[in-house]
């Protein structure tokens, strides 16, 4: 059972670490923002309590000391410095190691832990020396308080956790222990709600507590103890007057006396056992609606749901086909209803599986921040449109290519501070990460204001490597495209970060694996922009089902512009594969030739005009069957080298249809047309 709760803690701890990283990155830009400091302190406080509870003592030790430092910052005794942020970021990286290996069995992990602890403790010990004026004032104030013998305040605290608090990791006894740490406590446990043993559920908490706390701390310090459960528990804190305190003392003795007489000892033992069990989250009655509005679901369950929806779409297609062949009107009505429901279920499932780009943004911000420090550069990452959503599988596959692109921008794109100032540029380099929708696709742009890429250098490098001949006449765009060739790099030196010529080809391949494309534009002295175009989802597409010979094909519906009929003889005798449609010359692919199929003797051909960017190309097919929802399946080894096919799908009658990659078709045809024209 504990393994289950520990796994839940690890999951939540990773979320807290991500929150800390995001907050620290913001704090680095706004070091005087007290709300950010407060947030860092609170999250550290949560990590400290939970990590100790679930056996991650080393993490608890680190967070305890870091919490001390950020408490100094909260109180104005210390400023947020680069040194403090560096140590905190290093601690977060160490936490990730601890979550994977709590006992630090990995080589050098223990040494790293000890070194980090020493650095933090050194920073704490330096506090008085660095803040003599403030510290001296604190000591003076403390002496004054002692001299005047100011009387501490007493608070009456009512703490009523929900019965489900033990299931999610919050042990109420730990909160009571924290109260003991800030003053003198008298605690009254109310166990009258504990049921008989026969109907007792040991996973529930039936007790609640009253506490009389005498402390010199203020009410805010008390509320800090309950800060992470205050929305989930009933908590009342009342400052007591002297007359009330005398009555309270008598009340405590009376309640204690009655409890010891009337409460069966078996119930006391049961109640004690309950509060020692695993802990979790409670929801007040008035906030239950808020809790159920957002739940955590494992990615495996979402994958299973997506697979089932895909199978449902395929089965629905078979049902629709059978209904069309049937003479039963009731069956047609049922098929139409099933199609409507399956489409709604598909759309809803898609929306569940979509996650915003901002879920991986912190990783990019950390990379820019850490590499900038390492390389001695001043670079900021600005993000726009990070609420743009993509399929979670696309997001997962996108992270590594984006990280590599950012490394190149930081290492080779953006100049050092001195060079930027010489060129009249701002001291701080800027990388813009921008995401936006374009139809049913998402575009992600990574733009830097660095040195840019000189096409002449690319040409020289390509000639020296024998990639192109000295006589080759390539445009700047074609030269830039050479960067994506394996082993090609224009970097003048190799660093630990990049410049080894290994990566940009992998970037393009990984983007292609998720049916995406990457393009590059650059201006020397101004900067470089890489644009990644991606489908929102990878699982199901709306397509146009067509037929060539005995083979079915699916053309993505988003790429279809218009359909025409053409006389076969016109296609055969057309000049340079150009045909006139609506008074406009449009190039076309004669797909029978492209896929090496037998020639047809039909007098009429169907032309499907597809578009990509500002280009339009006609695709010649035998028959247009109609719209079809295609559940995409990966290609087998037979079509591994077929670049014009991106996937396959199973039709309702069991026939396999191939999904065309229209963007690659248009690009290939454009190259062929250019060569033919020359």
LINZICOR-V697128 format. One record per backbone hydrogen bond with DSSP energy under -1.0 kcal/mol. CO is the residue of the C=O (numbers start at 1). NH is the residue of the N-H. E is the energy in kcal/mol with one decimal. If there is no record, write none. Layout:
BEGIN
((CO NH E) (CO NH E))
END
This chain:
BEGIN
((1 5 -1.5) (2 6 -3.0) (3 7 -2.5) (4 8 -1.7) (5 9 -2.5) (6 10 -2.6) (7 11 -2.0) (8 12 -2.5) (9 13 -3.3) (10 14 -2.2) (11 15 -1.4) (12 16 -2.3) (13 17 -2.6) (14 18 -2.1) (15 19 -2.2) (16 20 -2.6) (17 21 -2.7) (18 22 -2.3) (19 23 -2.4) (20 24 -3.1) (21 25 -2.2) (22 26 -1.6) (23 27 -2.5) (24 28 -2.2) (26 30 -1.4) (30 33 -1.9) (33 37 -1.6) (34 38 -2.6) (35 39 -1.9) (36 40 -2.4) (37 41 -2.4) (38 42 -2.3) (39 43 -2.4) (40 44 -2.4) (41 45 -2.3) (42 46 -2.2) (43 47 -2.6) (44 48 -2.6) (45 49 -2.2) (46 50 -2.6) (47 51 -2.5) (48 52 -1.7) (49 53 -1.5) (50 54 -1.6) (51 56 -2.9) (52 55 -1.0) (55 57 -1.1) (56 60 -2.1) (57 61 -2.3) (58 62 -1.9) (59 63 -2.7) (60 64 -1.9) (61 65 -1.7) (62 66 -2.5) (63 67 -2.7) (64 68 -1.5) (65 69 -1.8) (66 70 -2.6) (67 71 -1.6) (68 72 -1.7) (69 73 -1.7) (70 74 -2.2) (71 75 -2.0) (72 77 -2.7) (73 76 -1.3) (81 85 -2.2) (82 86 -2.7) (83 87 -2.2) (84 88 -2.3) (85 89 -2.8) (86 90 -2.4) (87 91 -2.0) (88 92 -2.1) (89 93 -2.1) (90 94 -1.9) (91 95 -2.5) (92 96 -1.6) (93 97 -1.2) (94 98 -2.5) (95 99 -2.6) (96 100 -1.2) (97 101 -2.0) (101 104 -1.9) (106 109 -1.5) (108 112 -2.2) (109 113 -2.2) (110 114 -2.4) (111 115 -2.5) (112 116 -2.4) (113 117 -2.5) (114 118 -2.3) (115 119 -2.1) (116 120 -2.3) (117 121 -2.6) (118 122 -2.4) (119 123 -1.9) (120 124 -2.0) (121 125 -2.6) (122 126 -1.6) (124 127 -1.4) (126 130 -2.4) (127 131 -1.4) (131 135 -3.7) (132 136 -3.0) (133 137 -1.6) (134 138 -2.2) (135 139 -2.6) (136 140 -2.4) (137 141 -2.7) (138 142 -2.6) (139 143 -2.6) (140 144 -2.4) (141 145 -2.3) (142 146 -2.3) (143 147 -2.8) (144 148 -2.5) (145 150 -1.4) (153 215 -2.7) (154 240 -3.0) (155 213 -2.5) (156 238 -2.2) (157 211 -2.9) (158 236 -2.0) (159 209 -2.6) (160 234 -2.3) (162 165 -1.6) (163 205 -2.2) (164 167 -1.5) (165 170 -1.1) (165 280 -9.2) (170 280 -1.2) (171 174 -1.3) (172 176 -1.8) (173 177 -2.3) (174 178 -1.8) (175 179 -1.5) (176 180 -1.8) (177 181 -1.2) (179 182 -1.3) (184 214 -2.8) (186 212 -2.5) (188 210 -2.5) (190 208 -1.5) (191 194 -1.8) (196 199 -1.3) (201 204 -2.1) (208 190 -3.5) (209 159 -2.9) (210 188 -3.3) (211 157 -3.5) (212 186 -1.6) (213 155 -2.8) (214 184 -2.6) (215 153 -1.7) (218 222 -1.2) (219 223 -2.5) (220 224 -1.9) (222 225 -1.1) (226 229 -1.8) (226 230 -1.4) (229 232 -1.8) (229 233 -1.1) (234 160 -2.9) (236 158 -2.5) (238 156 -3.3) (241 245 -2.1) (242 246 -1.7) (243 247 -1.5) (244 248 -2.6) (245 249 -2.4) (246 250 -1.7) (247 251 -2.5) (248 252 -2.8) (249 253 -1.9) (250 254 -2.1) (251 255 -3.0) (252 256 -2.6) (253 257 -2.3) (254 258 -2.7) (255 259 -2.7) (256 260 -2.0) (257 261 -1.2) (258 262 -2.8) (259 263 -1.8) (264 268 -1.5) (265 269 -2.3) (266 270 -2.3) (267 271 -3.1) (268 272 -2.4) (269 273 -2.3) (270 274 -2.3) (271 275 -2.0) (274 277 -1.7) (279 169 -9.9) (284 287 -1.4) (287 291 -1.6) (288 292 -2.1) (291 294 -1.4) (298 302 -1.5) (299 303 -2.5) (300 304 -2.3) (301 305 -2.4) (302 306 -2.6) (303 307 -2.4) (304 308 -2.3) (305 309 -2.4) (306 310 -2.2) (307 311 -2.3) (308 312 -2.4) (309 313 -2.4) (310 314 -1.9) (311 315 -2.6) (312 316 -2.9) (313 317 -1.9) (314 318 -1.7) (315 319 -2.3) (316 320 -2.6) (317 321 -2.1) (318 322 -2.4) (319 323 -2.5) (320 324 -2.1) (321 325 -1.3) (328 332 -1.5) (329 333 -2.1) (330 334 -2.3) (331 335 -2.7) (332 336 -2.3) (333 337 -2.0) (334 338 -2.8) (335 339 -2.3) (336 340 -2.0) (337 341 -2.5) (338 342 -2.9) (339 343 -2.0) (340 344 -2.1) (341 345 -2.9) (342 346 -2.5) (343 347 -2.5) (344 348 -2.5) (345 349 -2.5) (346 350 -2.5) (347 351 -2.2) (348 352 -1.7) (349 353 -1.9) (353 392 -2.0) (355 390 -2.3) (356 359 -1.7) (357 360 -1.8) (360 364 -1.1) (361 365 -2.4) (362 366 -2.7) (363 367 -2.0) (364 368 -2.6) (365 369 -2.4) (366 370 -3.1) (367 371 -2.7) (368 372 -1.9) (369 373 -1.8) (370 374 -2.4) (371 375 -2.8) (372 377 -2.4) (378 429 -3.3) (380 431 -2.4) (382 433 -3.1) (384 435 -1.9) (385 388 -1.8) (386 358 -2.1) (388 357 -2.1) (390 355 -2.9) (391 395 -2.3) (392 396 -2.4) (393 397 -1.8) (394 398 -1.5) (395 399 -1.2) (398 402 -2.0) (399 403 -2.3) (400 404 -2.2) (401 405 -2.2) (402 406 -2.4) (403 407 -2.2) (404 408 -2.1) (405 409 -2.1) (406 410 -2.6) (407 411 -3.0) (408 412 -2.5) (408 413 -1.6) (409 414 -3.0) (413 451 -3.4) (416 420 -2.3) (417 421 -2.3) (418 422 -2.0) (419 423 -1.7) (420 425 -2.9) (421 424 -1.1) (429 380 -2.3) (430 449 -1.4) (431 382 -3.0) (432 447 -2.7) (433 384 -2.8) (434 445 -3.3) (436 443 -3.1) (438 441 -1.7) (440 536 -1.4) (441 438 -2.9) (442 534 -2.7) (443 436 -2.1) (444 532 -3.1) (445 434 -2.7) (446 530 -2.2) (447 432 -3.6) (451 525 -4.1) (454 458 -1.6) (455 459 -2.5) (456 460 -2.4) (457 461 -2.6) (458 462 -2.8) (459 463 -2.4) (460 464 -2.4) (461 465 -1.7) (462 467 -2.6) (463 466 -1.1) (469 472 -1.2) (475 479 -2.3) (476 480 -2.4) (477 481 -1.5) (479 482 -1.2) (480 483 -1.5) (481 484 -1.4) (482 485 -2.1) (485 488 -1.7) (498 495 -2.2) (501 487 -1.2) (503 507 -2.8) (504 508 -2.2) (505 509 -2.1) (506 510 -2.9) (507 511 -2.3) (508 512 -2.4) (509 513 -1.9) (511 516 -2.5) (512 515 -2.0) (517 533 -2.8) (519 531 -2.6) (521 529 -3.3) (523 526 -2.3) (523 527 -2.2) (527 523 -2.6) (528 448 -2.4) (529 521 -2.6) (530 446 -2.5) (531 519 -2.4) (532 444 -2.7) (533 517 -2.0) (534 442 -3.0) (536 391 -2.4) (539 632 -2.5) (541 630 -3.1) (542 557 -2.8) (543 628 -2.9) (544 555 -2.3) (545 625 -2.5) (545 626 -1.5) (546 553 -2.6) (547 622 -1.6) (547 623 -1.8) (548 551 -2.4) (551 548 -2.7) (552 658 -2.2) (553 546 -2.9) (554 660 -2.6) (555 544 -2.8) (556 559 -1.6) (559 611 -2.5) (562 609 -3.2) (564 607 -3.1) (566 605 -3.6) (567 571 -1.2) (568 572 -2.0) (569 573 -1.9) (577 588 -1.9) (579 586 -3.1) (581 584 -1.5) (584 581 -2.9) (586 579 -2.5) (587 618 -2.9) (589 591 -1.2) (589 620 -2.5) (590 593 -1.1) (590 594 -1.6) (591 595 -2.7) (592 597 -3.1) (593 596 -1.0) (603 568 -3.0) (605 566 -2.9) (606 621 -3.0) (607 564 -3.0) (608 619 -2.2) (609 561 -3.5) (609 562 -1.3) (610 617 -2.6) (612 615 -2.4) (615 612 -2.3) (617 610 -3.1) (618 589 -3.4) (619 608 -2.6) (621 606 -2.3) (623 547 -2.3) (626 545 -3.4) (628 543 -3.2) (630 541 -2.2) (633 648 -2.1) (637 640 -1.3) (639 642 -1.4) (641 643 -1.1) (642 645 -1.2) (644 661 -2.8) (647 659 -2.8) (648 633 -2.7) (649 657 -2.9) (651 654 -2.1) (655 651 -3.6) (657 649 -2.5) (658 554 -2.8) (659 646 -2.4) (661 665 -1.7) (662 666 -2.5) (663 667 -2.1) (664 668 -2.8) (665 669 -2.7) (666 670 -2.3) (667 671 -1.9) (668 672 -2.3) (669 673 -2.9) (670 674 -1.9) (671 675 -2.2) (672 676 -2.5) (673 677 -2.2) (674 678 -2.0))
END
